[in-house]
């Protein structure tokens, strides 16, 4: 049982003025005292709302620190790549020229495959373009695209032995450093430029080789010269001279060899080796019997009618 003792407050108008002021001061002190105690009170609901906010703030700062570390590592890697590859406007041996849509190479550049959309490989003035391959072929392919299919239409192959093979090309031109045309496959007859007196090749596949009327045509080699034609070889001239340090070989696979001259054919047999007659060579004539068709031979200089009687093979 709780007993409450309450003092009945007298009306303010009944109390004297000094008592009324004292009562007002007490009420103000009680209100101030109660307010200070309310400031230190925290409800459980407020605690539940404060803890998630603190954890979210902590995770946010952790994420910021991680991103800063990743950015720092990325910057270090970027500067390392720039220093190793020497990247700038280009690379160590490569420069990009965006204004002219060009790529300029310096020094020696080792590349595996190069794809050029416009098909132009050019060098600057007084700087020739050199394409080399170590112990392998240097191949330049011209590719044609149609949808997803790609095939080679023309190509240039430079072999390790120095021979160059050009296939499926309608026109091929060679120019000097001043831009003057040295060779072009567009002309049916190839003429040496002025000042060029000698053409040094290892293999030449042509249908005809000729010289001007008042000039000599000289074909020579330090090792050997081989002239061959799929349908024969014909050599014409005012004077034809063949000379060799060792052997001259004339051979026809399925035909004959004709040596004809307006004033005869001269063979210098002074240094030509001749076969000595070490023994007699027997020669025979082949004969056939008219009625029986029997074949027999007779020793030269006898004739087929030299046999009669029992020795006649046609009897």
C-alpha positions in Angstrom: 0.0 0.0 0.0 1.5 3.3 -1.1 0.6 6.3 0.8 1.1 9.6 -1.0 1.2 12.8 0.9 0.4 15.7 -1.2 0.3 19.3 0.0 -2.5 21.2 -1.2 -1.2 24.2 -3.0 -2.9 27.4 -2.0 -4.1 29.6 -4.8 -1.5 32.2 -5.9 -3.8 35.0 -5.2 -4.2 33.9 -1.6 -0.4 33.7 -1.0 1.5 36.8 -0.2 3.8 38.3 -2.8 7.0 37.0 -1.1 5.7 33.4 -0.9 4.5 33.6 -4.5 7.9 34.4 -5.8 9.5 31.7 -3.7 7.1 29.1 -5.2 7.9 30.2 -8.8 11.6 29.7 -8.1 11.1 26.2 -6.8 9.1 25.2 -9.9 11.8 26.5 -12.2 14.5 24.6 -10.3 12.5 21.4 -10.5 12.0 21.8 -14.3 15.7 22.5 -14.8 16.6 19.5 -12.6 14.3 17.1 -14.5 15.5 18.4 -17.9 19.1 17.6 -17.1 18.2 14.0 -16.3 16.3 13.6 -19.6 19.4 14.5 -21.6 21.3 11.5 -20.3 18.6 9.0 -21.0 19.0 6.8 -24.2 16.3 4.5 -25.3 17.0 1.0 -26.7 15.3 2.0 -30.0 17.9 4.8 -30.4 20.8 2.4 -29.8 19.5 0.0 -32.5 19.4 2.8 -35.0 22.9 4.2 -34.2 24.9 0.9 -34.6 24.1 0.2 -38.3 25.0 3.8 -39.2 28.4 3.5 -37.5 29.1 0.1 -39.4 28.1 1.6 -42.7 30.4 4.6 -42.2 33.3 2.2 -41.3 32.7 0.1 -44.5 32.6 3.3 -46.6 36.0 4.4 -45.4 37.5 0.9 -45.8 36.3 0.9 -49.4 37.8 4.4 -50.0 41.2 3.2 -48.7 41.1 0.0 -50.9 40.3 2.1 -54.0 43.2 4.5 -53.2 45.6 1.5 -52.9 44.4 0.1 -56.2 44.8 3.4 -57.9 48.3 3.7 -56.5 49.3 0.2 -57.7 47.8 1.0 -61.2 49.8 4.2 -61.4 53.0 2.4 -60.5 52.3 -0.3 -63.1 51.5 2.3 -65.8 54.8 4.2 -65.2 56.7 0.9 -65.2 55.2 0.0 -68.6 56.0 3.5 -69.9 59.6 3.3 -68.8 60.2 -0.3 -70.0 58.5 0.1 -73.5 59.7 3.7 -73.7 56.2 4.9 -74.7 55.6 8.5 -75.6 54.3 9.7 -79.0 55.2 6.2 -80.1 57.6 3.5 -78.8 61.4 3.1 -78.8 61.6 2.3 -82.5 58.1 3.5 -83.5 56.5 6.8 -83.9 52.8 7.5 -84.5 51.9 10.4 -86.8 48.1 10.9 -86.5 48.0 13.9 -88.8 49.2 11.8 -91.8 47.9 8.5 -90.6 51.4 7.1 -90.6 53.6 4.8 -88.5 57.3 5.6 -88.6 59.9 3.0 -87.7 63.4 3.7 -86.4 66.3 1.3 -86.6 65.7 -2.4 -86.7 62.2 -3.7 -86.1 61.4 -7.4 -85.6 57.8 -8.1 -86.4 56.0 -11.4 -87.1 53.0 -10.4 -89.2 52.1 -6.9 -90.5 48.7 -6.2 -91.9 48.4 -2.9 -94.0 44.9 -2.0 -95.1 45.9 0.2 -98.1 48.8 -2.1 -99.1 51.5 0.6 -99.0 54.8 0.0 -97.4 56.9 3.1 -97.9 60.1 4.6 -96.6 61.2 8.2 -96.1 63.7 9.9 -98.4 67.2 8.5 -98.2 65.9 5.8 -95.9 65.2 2.6 -97.9 62.8 0.0 -96.6 64.5 -3.4 -95.8 62.5 -6.5 -95.1 64.5 -9.4 -93.8 63.8 -12.9 -92.4 66.3 -15.0 -90.5 66.8 -18.3 -92.3 63.3 -18.3 -93.7 61.3 -16.8 -96.5 60.0 -13.2 -96.5 56.5 -13.3 -97.8 54.3 -10.4 -98.8 50.6 -11.5 -99.3 47.8 -9.5 -100.9 44.6 -10.7 -99.2 41.1 -10.4 -100.5 38.1 -10.4 -98.1 34.5 -11.3 -98.9 32.4 -11.7 -95.8 34.0 -14.1 -93.4 36.2 -15.6 -96.1 39.8 -14.5 -96.7 42.2 -15.8 -99.4 45.5 -14.8 -101.0 45.3 -13.3 -104.5 48.9 -12.2 -105.1 52.1 -12.6 -103.2 55.8 -11.9 -103.3 58.2 -14.5 -101.9 61.9 -13.9 -101.3 63.7 -17.2 -100.6 66.7 -17.7 -98.4 68.8 -18.3 -101.6 68.0 -14.8 -102.8 65.4 -15.7 -105.4 62.2 -13.7 -105.6 59.0 -15.2 -106.8 56.0 -12.9 -107.8 52.7 -14.6 -108.6 49.3 -13.4 -109.7 50.4 -9.8 -110.3 49.2 -7.9 -113.3 51.7 -5.1 -113.0 55.0 -5.0 -111.1 57.3 -1.9 -111.1 60.7 -1.2 -109.8 61.8 2.4 -109.3 65.1 3.9 -108.2 65.6 6.3 -105.3 64.7 9.3 -107.6 61.4 7.7 -108.6 62.5 6.8 -112.1 61.1 3.6 -113.5 63.7 0.8 -113.8 61.5 -2.2 -114.5 57.8 -2.6 -115.3 55.9 -5.8 -116.2 53.3 -3.7 -118.0 55.5 -3.4 -121.1 55.8 -6.4 -123.5 59.5 -5.7 -124.0 61.8 -4.9 -121.2 64.6 -2.5 -122.0 67.5 -1.7 -119.7 67.5 1.9 -118.6 70.1 4.3 -119.9 73.5 3.7 -118.3 72.7 0.1 -117.3 74.9 -2.3 -119.3 74.6 -5.4 -117.3 71.7 -7.3 -115.8 72.7 -9.9 -113.2 70.0 -12.6 -112.5 70.2 -16.2 -111.4 67.0 -17.4 -113.2 65.1 -15.6 -115.9 61.9 -17.1 -117.5 61.3 -15.2 -120.7 60.0 -16.0 -124.1 62.6 -14.0 -126.0 66.0 -12.3 -125.3 67.4 -9.9 -128.0 69.8 -7.0 -128.4 69.8 -4.1 -130.7 71.0 -4.6 -134.3 74.3 -2.8 -133.8 75.1 -4.4 -130.3 76.2 -7.7 -129.2 74.3 -9.9 -126.8 76.6 -11.6 -124.2 75.3 -14.2 -121.9 77.9 -15.5 -119.4 78.3 -16.9 -115.9 81.1 -17.7 -113.5 79.8 -21.3 -113.1 77.6 -22.4 -115.9 74.9 -21.2 -118.3 71.8 -23.3 -119.0 69.4 -22.4 -121.8 66.3 -24.5 -121.9 62.9 -24.2 -123.7 59.8 -26.2 -123.1 59.1 -26.3 -126.8 62.6 -25.9 -128.1 65.4 -23.3 -128.1 66.2 -21.2 -131.2 69.3 -19.0 -131.3 69.8 -16.6 -134.3 72.4 -14.0 -135.0 75.0 -12.7 -137.4 77.6 -14.6 -135.6 77.1 -17.0 -132.7 80.1 -18.0 -130.5 79.9 -20.6 -127.8 82.9 -21.0 -125.5 83.4 -22.7 -122.2 86.3 -23.6 -120.0 85.2 -27.3 -119.8 82.3 -28.7 -121.6 79.6 -27.7 -124.1 76.5 -29.9 -123.9 73.8 -29.8 -126.6 70.9 -32.1 -125.8 67.4 -32.6 -127.2 65.0 -34.8 -125.3 62.5 -35.7 -128.1 63.7 -33.9 -131.2 66.9 -33.1 -133.1 69.7 -30.6 -133.1 70.4 -28.4 -136.1 73.5 -26.3 -136.6 73.1 -24.1 -139.7 75.2 -21.1 -140.9 75.3 -19.1 -144.0 79.1 -19.6 -144.3 79.1 -23.0 -142.6 79.6 -24.2 -139.0 83.1 -24.0 -137.6 84.1 -26.3 -134.8 87.4 -25.6 -133.1 88.7 -29.1 -132.6 92.1 -28.1 -131.5 91.2 -28.3 -127.9 88.2 -30.7 -128.4 88.8 -34.2 -127.0 88.5 -36.9 -129.7 87.7 -40.6 -129.1 90.5 -42.8 -130.1 89.9 -45.9 -132.3 91.0 -48.6 -130.0 89.2 -51.4 -131.9 87.2 -52.2 -135.0 83.6 -51.2 -134.9 81.3 -53.6 -136.8 78.3 -52.2 -138.6 75.3 -54.2 -139.9 72.4 -53.5 -142.2 68.9 -54.5 -141.4 67.0 -56.3 -144.1 63.4 -57.7 -144.5 62.1 -60.5 -146.8 59.4 -59.2 -149.1 57.2 -62.3 -149.1 57.7 -63.8 -145.6 58.4 -60.5 -143.7 61.4 -62.0 -142.0 64.0 -59.6 -140.6 67.7 -60.4 -140.8 71.0 -58.4 -140.7 74.0 -58.4 -143.0 77.5 -57.2 -142.2 78.6 -54.0 -144.0 79.5 -53.4 -146.8 77.5 -56.4 -148.0 74.0 -55.9 -149.4 70.7 -57.7 -148.6 71.0 -59.6 -152.0 74.4 -61.0 -151.3 73.0 -64.4 -150.1 71.7 -67.0 -152.5 70.9 -70.7 -152.4 71.0 -72.4 -149.0 72.4 -69.2 -147.3 69.5 -67.1 -148.4 67.4 -66.3 -145.3 64.3 -65.6 -147.4 64.4 -69.1 -149.1 
